[in-house]
Amino acid sequence: MAIIEVKIPSPGESITHVELFNWLVEDGTVVKKDTEIAELESDKATLMLVAYDSGKVSLKAKEGDMLEVGSVACTIDTSVQPTEEASDSSKTEEIKESPDVVKSVGAVEASKAVKTTEPNASAKPAETAESSTSDAKVSDKQDQTDLDNVKVTPLAQKVMDKYDLSVEDVINGLRRLKREDVEAALSAQDLPDGIVQSQTSGFKRHASRELKSERLSSLRRKLSERLVSVKNETAMLTTFNEVDMKPIMDIRKRNQAQFTEKHGIKLGIMSFFMKASSVALLEFPNVNSMIDGENLVTYDFTDISVAVSAPKGLMVPVVRNVESLGLAEIEKAIADLAGKARIGKLSIPEMTGGTFTITNGGVFGSMMSTPLINPPQSAILGMHNIIERPVAIDGQVVIRPMMYVALSYDHRVIDGKDSVSFLLRIKQLLENPTDLLFGGSSGEKALLEL
């Protein structure tokens, strides 16, 4: 009998302990090599514990334990190997899913078979009444399911990628009915004709006194500490301005198709803000500085952190050397980092070392806010939603897509004059992106690398 120890890996320098947040397997489970068996959390990131070899798992720690890097989390008895049948079923046993989604290998294979055997749409015969009814049911389920609220675990995503499945494929016919679903249906039977009750809205909602209590993750606890320390340890102020977004929106409208075709990614708004911030940071070096003990460190490069909302909390991955990147490169970097954040795959180096941060509350509908500084940085730029408003231009009142922007800054490092001038410079760059960045009308093509 060969027993191997599965030890806690090092998430990065200066981190000596991690929290065993969630076991993905039970004690005694027989797993295959490279199966993800636990979620670990440090104060900076989530990482996965992987089985070094196939065998029977024996847990040596419990959820919530703080474990030292290098300590043993579990052992694997390699003399017990998964059978072929167990191997097939392990695809579902490996995944500790949310209660709203149930997955089976048979269903996965069936879904895959439907995909691969479906004839070309142009060659389809006339549909039977039975197939039309079936399609209508599937369509109804898709309409009623809020796919944005479905959270996919890293393991689930891996299996979905392997079998070429989308969230829609998994949910169609595989969603387990909950108590609330049944009660909502029963309640709806008593409603007058033509009135449909919603679980989340309507004139009558099922009364509930239920609550839940769950421990904060290590990441959330650390985030809480950092947010409080920002308020207590910095002299934070916020200055505001507004940006006419029409020039950027016109550029995107004129060039979106060509940009996407050439670079393989859509042209968004964030890349303009990051590029304008990079230019302004080099012009106002104090904003690109931070306090280190009794020293003020000023950077000649711009590593910009981008706030990303992830299932485990707010993440701020860093795009390095933005001053040397074009818009396409910035868009690709943002997409890559945001994708990793959503599935918990960001590494420690990808989240450390930023010199400035941008956060976009506008995606959630925020009109104006005072963003909190991301320590040890000295400033953060807040973007907000774009709303058409009447503004005066050249003596005429016109309707323009406007955005409020906010700069929160540490007054110990940045004077009021510099903060206001910095934000005004960003406004100027965004409202005249080609003229101010490149000088001349030909700058638009150079900016988009077309």
Secondary structure as UniProt FT lines:
FT   STRAND          3..7
FT   TURN            13..14
FT   STRAND          17..23
FT   TURN            27..28
FT   STRAND          30..31
FT   TURN            33..34
FT   STRAND          36..41
FT   STRAND          46..50
FT   STRAND          55..59
FT   TURN            63..64
FT   STRAND          66..68
FT   TURN            69..70
FT   STRAND          72..77
FT   TURN            78..79
FT   HELIX           84..93
FT   TURN            99..100
FT   HELIX           105..117
FT   HELIX           121..123
FT   HELIX           129..144
FT   HELIX           147..149
FT   HELIX           154..162
FT   TURN            163..164
FT   HELIX           167..171
FT   TURN            172..174
FT   HELIX           179..189
FT   TURN            193..194
FT   HELIX           218..233
FT   STRAND          236..244
FT   HELIX           246..263
FT   HELIX           270..283
FT   HELIX           285..288
FT   STRAND          289..292
FT   TURN            293..294
FT   STRAND          295..298
FT   STRAND          304..306
FT   STRAND          308..310
FT   TURN            311..312
FT   STRAND          313..315
FT   STRAND          318..319
FT   HELIX           322..324
FT   HELIX           327..342
FT   TURN            343..344
FT   HELIX           349..351
FT   STRAND          356..360
FT   HELIX           361..364
FT   TURN            375..376
FT   STRAND          379..383
FT   STRAND          386..393
FT   TURN            394..395
FT   STRAND          396..410
FT   TURN            411..413
FT   HELIX           416..431
FT   HELIX           433..438
FT   TURN            441..442
FT   HELIX           443..448
//
